[in-house]
Amino acid sequence: MLVFPNAKINIGLNIVEKRSDGFHNIESCFYPVGWSDALEIMPAGKLSFHSDGIAIPGNASDNLCLKAYQILAADYDLPLVSIHLLKAIPIGAGLGGGSSDAAFVITVLNSQFDLKISLEKQQDYARRLGSDCAFFVVNKPVYCYEKGDRFENIDLSLTGKWIVLINPGIHISTAEAYAGVKPELSGNDLRNLLKEPISKWKSEVKNDFEAALFLKYPLLKTIKQSLYEYGADYAAMSGSGSTLYGIFEKEIDLSAYFQRYKIWQGMLK
């Protein structure tokens, strides 16, 4: 079975508090976008994982796709499979690409082998792999909270708007990003802010990682400013970076202006 695990963006990101387990509680809106990997899972004589495209750091045996298979195999009588991943979503870019791949393994195995696992239980399995993995099981816009793994429906549709994502290739670890943030409760409810016209988001919808990371990596701030100069209704960094995105009312082609970087442009659904 061949599927296309997609990326997500964060629209707003508030770092609320540090938890006793070392993680942080956050508030954000996750929104799916069309930048995708390609994932093929086939029955095989032995369990294997292979990837092409963007090089994935670390040992293949530690990849989240294999771990997703192993989590299900511990509870279900799964046949052995070969997993082939064509990696296109930049790694460590605030887009959730690795989490998406792992979540899609769970949903594909459930469908391919008729495991009849409920959506809720699939999300529980995904939560064991990473904080944002569970989002990709249902893969629709949500307000997320706690570690980013608990969700609430949100009435937000950007269908028909155009998005441009720019990844300048700066690798920012999660630890580095959080080191520059002082957790605190936001004075505004993000759910209410996102009910406002998108034209108002620029001054109200914030990503708490931006302030410190823009000082350390001025290029990120420059790219965000450029997206506004080219007419974006709203621009921000996704997650802990380093991908910046701009949301536009109409289709626009900025590939000529960002030739040095990875870029994806497309319509939101």
Secondary structure by P-SEA (a helix, b strand, c coil): cbbbbbbbbbcbbbbcccccccbbbbbbbbbbccbbbbbbbbbccccccccccccccccccccaaaaaaaaaaacccccbbbbbbbcccccccccaaaaaaaaaaaaaaaaaacccccaaaaaaaaaacccccccccccccccccccccbbbbbccccccbbbbbbbcccccccccccccbbbbbbcccaaaaaacccccccccccccccaaaaaacaaaaaaaaaaaaacccbbbbcccccbbbbbbccccccccccccbbbbbbbcc
